[in-house]
Amino acid sequence: MNPTATRRKANTYYVILIAGAAALGGFLFGFDTAVINGAVAALSKAFNANSLETGLAVSLALLGSAVGAFYAGKIADRYGRVKAMVAASVLFTISAIGSGLPIGIWDFTFWRLLGGIAVGVASVIAPAYIAECSPTHLRGRLGSLQQLAIVVGIFIALLSDYFIAVSAGSAESPFLFGIAAWRWMFWTEIPPAILYGMAALTIPESPRYLVAQNRESEAANVLSKILGGNVLTKIEEIRQTVLRERQPQFSDLLSRSGGLLPIVWVGIGLSVLQQFVGINVIFYYSSVLWQAVGFSEKNSLTITVITGAVNIITTLIAIAFVDKFGRKPLLIIGSIGMTVTLGTMASIFGTAAVDAAGNPTLSGSAGIIALIAANFYVFCFGFSWGPVTWVLLGEMFNNKIRGAALSVAAAMQWVANFLISTTFPPILQYFGLGSAYGVYTIAAAISLFFVLFFIKETKGIELEDM
């Protein structure tokens, strides 16, 4: 084999390795947000918590994520991407230990809030670091690793909850050493949280950050391992596009007229629409959803696990095609698919007969069609808006504002997630499932026009040319 090809192969393996280590933050992001699924009922029973206290215990973690995301860019620009990852790892570990040790619902909520802050930091650092360390031709695929890690994290959390609950008999029953099973559900997060910190300490700092800190010889060393060959031209290009005379600030995101820069608004729109199409309702409330339409608890859990698996497979499809087809075509196809499938579910749930408790009952083929539509919706989201949003957020901002702009966009994503997650139960109660899915259908239709008019293709463009 020729030496150049061998070197290029070694460079590619190296980049995949460091991007994979950064994406571990995504795994913990998915794991941390989903692990409460199996524990929430047992937890509220153990502490005799009312529905408001339980709701806050679940949803305040999402607001913690918004806070963590908002400050992550500032931390990353001041102390570096790697140190921010290590800080997130420490917070994940403390939160996992504390969440399994609470004596009441309020200290439990505090530990979850801490975990939420860690999730927010990880949600900003991973896409920024991966984009800054990836060669242009691989950036889309490596950026999609973040979403793959998130969905694998969700899947593993649901699976470990399921096995712990089944082994103990229920989430409330004693498990190992006579300690309640639901506490062990949170402690399963400790090993990956520690591993994330250890992995972060073995990877190099982002070359863009190093150039901004006037550490060019270190940046050259990292870039030669990533790109190979002479990297001095690349360093010169980066030098022209980073702020060296001072730390980046949030004021850099403002235009001369005082409002946010148009590109920042596009990032916020992308983030908010990713949540407004209702994807997290499927993951946070899926077993409740399927029970509401007549499936048993066990079958509902099985369907939830299948949905998680579908999400992983479709993210792999995105990884295969994002650098071939580009970001915009995948988003357009995904938006069309989501509008059709969500519209189908809205129509089925909206016209279904209701039982004495007010829950829709799907008879005959309607239940099967709803099930197929729900999984096809996850499929459409999984190859488009799921991974491509993170790819675009990591690469669409220029080097001067990337940390701060990503922080604002990701913080708004967590606020949108909070709004969708907390409004679903009251919409379900007062207006029914059909109305809830009608709202998400409208958001999916808006997402199509948003992509057509506001998203520019970034495939094949160097970060320095953004």
C-alpha positions in Angstrom: 0.0 0.0 0.0 1.3 3.5 -0.8 2.6 5.5 2.3 0.3 8.4 1.6 -2.8 6.2 1.7 -1.5 4.5 4.9 -1.0 7.8 6.5 -4.4 9.1 5.5 -6.0 5.9 6.9 -4.1 6.4 10.2 -5.3 10.1 10.3 -8.9 9.0 9.8 -8.7 6.4 12.5 -7.2 9.0 14.9 -10.0 11.5 14.1 -12.7 8.9 14.6 -11.2 8.0 18.0 -11.1 11.5 19.3 -14.6 12.3 17.9 -15.9 9.1 19.6 -14.4 10.2 22.9 -16.1 13.6 22.7 -19.4 11.9 21.6 -19.4 10.0 25.0 -20.9 13.3 26.3 -23.8 12.7 23.9 -24.2 9.1 25.3 -24.5 10.5 28.8 -26.8 13.3 27.6 -29.2 10.6 26.2 -28.7 8.2 29.2 -29.3 11.0 31.8 -32.4 12.3 30.2 -34.0 8.9 29.7 -32.9 7.0 32.9 -35.7 8.6 35.0 -38.3 6.9 32.7 -38.3 3.6 34.7 -37.8 5.2 38.1 -40.3 8.1 38.2 -43.4 6.1 39.4 -41.4 4.3 42.2 -39.7 7.5 43.2 -42.9 9.5 43.7 -44.3 6.6 45.7 -41.2 6.3 47.9 -41.3 10.0 48.8 -45.1 10.3 48.7 -44.7 13.2 46.1 -47.6 14.8 44.4 -47.8 15.2 40.7 -46.4 18.8 40.7 -43.3 17.7 42.8 -42.8 14.7 40.5 -43.2 16.9 37.4 -40.7 19.4 38.6 -38.2 16.5 39.5 -38.4 15.4 35.9 -38.6 18.8 34.1 -36.2 21.0 36.1 -33.3 18.8 34.8 -34.3 20.2 31.3 -34.0 23.8 32.6 -30.7 22.9 34.2 -29.6 21.7 30.7 -30.6 25.2 29.3 -28.4 26.8 32.0 -25.5 24.4 31.3 -25.7 25.0 27.6 -25.9 28.8 27.9 -22.6 29.0 29.9 -20.8 26.1 28.2 -19.5 28.2 25.3 -18.1 30.8 27.7 -16.3 28.0 29.7 -15.0 26.3 26.5 -13.7 29.6 25.1 -11.9 30.5 28.3 -10.6 27.2 29.6 -10.7 25.0 26.5 -13.0 22.3 25.1 -11.3 19.4 27.0 -11.5 21.1 30.4 -15.2 21.7 29.8 -15.7 18.0 29.0 -13.9 17.0 32.3 -16.1 19.5 34.3 -19.2 17.9 32.7 -17.9 14.4 33.6 -17.5 15.4 37.2 -21.1 16.9 37.4 -22.5 13.7 35.7 -20.7 11.5 38.3 -21.9 13.6 41.3 -25.4 13.8 40.0 -25.6 10.0 39.4 -24.4 9.2 42.9 -26.7 11.8 44.5 -29.8 10.8 42.5 -29.5 7.3 43.9 -29.1 8.5 47.5 -31.9 11.0 48.1 -33.9 11.2 51.3 -36.7 13.3 49.8 -38.1 14.6 46.5 -36.4 18.0 46.9 -32.8 16.9 47.3 -33.5 14.4 44.5 -34.6 17.4 42.3 -31.3 19.1 43.2 -29.2 16.2 42.0 -31.2 15.9 38.8 -30.7 19.7 38.2 -26.9 19.2 38.6 -27.1 16.3 36.0 -29.1 18.6 33.7 -26.4 21.3 33.8 -23.9 18.5 32.8 -26.2 17.5 29.9 -26.3 21.1 28.7 -22.5 21.5 28.8 -22.1 18.2 26.9 -24.7 19.2 24.3 -22.6 22.2 23.3 -19.1 20.9 23.7 -19.3 17.7 21.7 -20.6 19.2 18.4 -18.2 22.2 18.7 -15.2 20.0 19.4 -16.1 17.4 16.7 -16.6 20.1 14.0 -13.3 21.8 15.0 -11.3 18.5 14.8 -12.8 16.9 11.7 -11.5 17.1 8.1 -14.1 18.7 5.9 -15.0 15.5 3.9 -15.8 13.6 7.2 -17.3 16.4 9.2 -21.0 15.5 8.6 -20.5 11.9 9.5 -18.4 12.6 12.6 -20.9 15.3 13.7 -23.7 12.7 13.4 -21.8 10.6 16.0 -23.2 13.0 18.6 -26.8 12.1 17.7 -25.9 8.4 17.5 -24.4 8.6 21.0 -27.5 10.3 22.3 -29.9 7.7 20.9 -27.7 4.8 22.0 -27.6 6.4 25.5 -31.5 6.6 25.5 -31.7 3.0 24.4 -29.2 1.7 27.0 -30.9 3.7 29.8 -34.4 2.2 28.9 -32.9 -1.2 28.6 -31.0 -1.1 31.9 -34.2 0.3 33.7 -36.1 -2.6 32.2 -33.6 -5.3 33.3 -33.3 -3.9 36.8 -37.0 -3.6 37.2 -37.6 -7.2 35.9 -34.8 -8.6 38.0 -36.1 -7.0 41.2 -39.8 -7.6 40.4 -40.5 -3.9 40.2 -38.7 -0.5 40.4 -39.8 -0.2 44.1 -38.6 -3.7 45.2 -35.2 -4.3 46.8 -32.4 -5.2 44.3 -28.7 -5.7 45.1 -27.8 -5.5 48.8 -31.5 -4.9 49.6 -31.4 -1.4 48.1 -34.4 -0.3 46.1 -34.2 -1.0 42.4 -34.9 2.6 41.3 -31.8 3.8 43.1 -29.6 1.3 41.1 -31.2 2.7 37.9 -29.4 6.1 38.6 -26.2 4.4 39.8 -25.8 2.6 36.4 -24.7 6.0 35.1 -21.6 6.3 37.3 -19.3 4.0 35.1 -19.9 5.9 31.8 -19.7 9.3 33.6 -16.2 8.4 34.9 -15.2 6.9 31.5 -16.2 10.2 29.8 -13.8 12.2 32.0 -11.0 9.7 31.5 -11.5 9.7 27.7 -11.5 13.5 27.7 -8.1 13.6 29.4 -6.6 11.5 26.6 -7.7 13.6 23.6 -6.0 16.7 22.3 -7.4 20.2 22.6 -9.2 21.7 19.6 -6.7 23.2 17.1 -9.0 26.3 16.6 -9.0 26.9 20.4 -5.2 26.5 20.5 -4.6 29.0 17.7 -7.0 31.5 19.4 -4.7 31.1 22.6 -1.5 31.7 20.5 -0.4 28.1 21.1 0.3 27.5 17.4 3.0 24.8 17.7 0.5 22.7 19.7 -2.2 23.4 17.1 0.2 22.3 14.3 0.9 19.1 16.2 -2.8 18.2 16.5 -3.6 19.3 12.9 -0.8 17.1 11.5 -2.3 14.1 13.2 -5.8 15.0 11.8 -4.9 16.2 8.3 -1.3 15.0 7.7 1.1 16.9 5.4 2.0 20.6 5.7 -0.5 22.3 8.1 1.1 25.8 8.2 -1.4 27.2 5.5 -4.3 25.8 7.6 -3.0 27.5 10.7 -2.7 30.8 8.8 -6.4 30.4 7.6 -7.5 29.7 11.2 -5.5 32.7 12.5 -7.5 35.0 10.2 -10.8 33.8 11.6 -10.4 33.5 15.4 -10.4 36.2 18.0 -6.9 36.4 19.5 -6.8 39.8 21.2 -9.6 39.0 23.7 -11.9 36.3 24.9 -15.1 35.8 22.7 -18.2 37.3 24.3 -21.9 37.1 23.9 -21.9 40.7 22.5 -20.1 39.2 19.5 -23.5 37.7 18.5 -25.1 41.1 18.1 -25.3 42.9 14.7 -24.6 46.7 14.3 -28.3 47.5 14.7 -28.2 45.8 18.2 -30.2 42.6 17.4 -28.9 39.1 17.1 -27.0 38.2 13.9 -29.2 36.5 11.3 -27.1 33.3 11.5 -27.8 33.1 15.3 -31.5 33.3 14.7 -31.2 30.5 12.1 -29.4 28.4 14.7 -32.2 29.1 17.3 -34.9 28.3 14.7 -33.2 25.0 13.9 -32.9 24.1 17.6 -36.5 25.1 18.5 -38.1 23.3 15.5 -36.1 20.1 16.3 -38.1 20.0 19.6 -41.4 21.4 18.5 -42.0 18.5 16.1 -42.7 16.5 19.4 -39.9 13.9 19.2 -39.4 13.8 23.0 -43.0 13.2 23.6 -42.5 9.8 21.9 -39.5 9.1 24.2 -40.6 10.6 27.5 -44.2 9.5 27.4 -44.2 6.6 24.9 -45.3 3.9 27.4 -48.1 6.2 28.7 -49.0 6.9 25.1 -49.4 3.3 24.1 -51.2 2.4 27.2 -53.6 5.3 26.5 -54.6 3.6 23.2 -55.1 0.2 24.8 -51.7 -1.6 24.8 -50.7 -3.4 28.0 -47.9 -2.1 30.2 -45.5 -4.8 29.1 -46.3 -4.4 25.4 -46.0 -0.6 25.8 -42.4 -1.1 27.2 -41.6 -3.4 24.4 -42.8 -0.9 21.8 -40.7 1.8 23.5 -37.6 -0.4 23.2 -38.3 -1.1 19.5 -38.8 2.7 18.8 -35.3 3.2 20.5 -33.8 0.6 18.2 -35.4 2.2 15.1 -33.9 5.6 16.1 -30.4 4.0 16.3 -30.7 2.4 12.8 -31.9 5.6 11.2 -29.1 7.6 12.7 -26.7 5.2 11.0 -28.4 6.0 7.7 -27.8 9.7 8.3 -24.1 9.0 9.0 -23.8 7.1 5.7 -25.4 9.8 3.6 -24.9 13.3 5.3 -21.6 13.9 3.5 -22.9 12.5 0.2 -26.3 14.1 -0.2 -25.6 17.2 2.0 -27.5 18.5 5.1 -30.3 20.4 3.4 -31.8 17.5 1.3 -31.9 15.2 4.3 -33.7 18.0 6.3 -36.3 18.5 3.5 -37.1 14.8 3.1 -37.3 14.5 6.9 -39.7 17.4 7.2 -42.0 16.0 4.5 -42.0 12.6 6.1 -42.7 14.0 9.6 -45.5 16.2 8.4 -47.3 13.2 6.7 -46.8 10.8 9.7 -47.7 13.2 12.4 -50.7 14.3 10.4 -51.7 10.6 10.1 -51.5 10.2 13.9 -53.4 13.4 14.6 -56.2 12.2 12.3 -56.4 8.7 13.8 -56.2 9.9 17.4 -58.5 12.9 16.7 -61.3 10.7 15.3 -60.9 7.7 17.7 -63.7 6.7 20.0 -63.0 7.4 23.7 -63.5 5.1 26.7 -65.1 6.0 30.1 -61.8 7.5 31.3 -61.6 9.7 28.2 -58.7 7.8 26.6 -58.9 7.1 22.8 -59.5 3.4 21.9 -58.2 2.3 18.6 -60.0 -0.7 17.1 -59.1 -2.8 14.1 -56.5 -1.4 11.7 -56.4 2.0 13.3 -54.1 0.8 16.1 -51.7 -0.8 13.6 -51.7 2.3 11.4 -50.9 4.5 14.4 -48.1 2.2 15.4 -46.6 2.2 11.9 -47.0 6.0 11.6 -45.3 6.5 15.0 -42.3 4.4 14.0 -42.0 5.9 10.5 -42.1 9.3 12.1 -39.1 8.3 14.4 -37.5 7.0 11.2 -38.0 10.3 9.4 -36.7 12.3 12.4 -33.8 9.9 12.9 -32.1 10.4 9.5 -32.8 14.1 9.3 -33.6 16.6 12.1 -32.1 14.4 14.8 -28.4 14.2 13.7 -28.3 17.0 11.0 -29.3 19.7 13.5 -26.2 18.9 15.6 -24.0 18.7 12.5 -25.2 22.1 11.4 -25.0 23.7 14.8 -21.4 22.5 15.1 -20.3 23.9 11.7 -22.6 26.8 10.6 -21.1 29.5 12.8 -17.7 31.1 12.1 -14.7 30.5 14.4 -15.1 33.8 16.2 -18.7 33.1 17.5 -19.0 29.3 17.4 -18.8 28.7 21.2 -21.2 31.6 22.2 -23.7 31.0 19.3 -23.9 27.3 19.9 -24.5 28.0 23.6 -27.5 30.3 22.8 -28.9 27.8 20.2 -28.5 24.8 22.5 -30.0 26.7 25.5 -33.1 27.5 23.4 -33.3 23.9 22.4 -33.5 22.8 26.0 -36.1 25.5 26.8 -38.2 24.2 23.8 -37.8 20.7 25.1 -39.0 21.8 28.5 -42.1 23.5 26.9 -43.0 20.5 24.8 -42.5 18.0 27.6 -44.5 20.0 30.2 -47.4 21.0 27.9 -48.0 17.4 26.6 -49.8 16.1 29.7 -52.3 19.0 30.0 -52.9 19.0 26.2 -53.6 15.3 26.5 -55.9 15.8 29.4 -57.9 18.8 28.1 -57.8 18.5 24.3 -56.9 14.9 23.6 -54.1 13.2 21.7 -55.4 14.3 18.3 -54.9 18.0 19.2 -51.4 17.3 20.6 -50.3 15.7 17.4 -52.0 18.4 15.4 -49.7 21.0 17.0 -46.6 18.9 16.2 -47.8 18.4 12.6 -48.0 22.2 12.1 -44.4 22.5 13.5 -43.2 19.8 11.1 -44.8 21.7 8.1 -43.2 25.0 9.3 -39.8 23.2 9.5 -40.0 22.4 5.8 -40.4 26.0 4.8 -37.8 27.1 7.3 -35.2 24.8 5.6 -36.2 25.9 2.1 -35.8 29.6 2.9 -33.2 29.9 5.6 -30.8 26.9 5.7 -27.7 27.1 3.5 -25.8 24.0 2.5 -22.5 23.5 4.5 -21.3 20.2 2.9 -17.7 20.5 1.7 -17.2 24.0 3.1 -14.2 24.7 5.3 -15.0 26.0 8.8 -12.8 29.0 8.0 -15.1 29.9 5.1 -18.4 29.9 7.1 
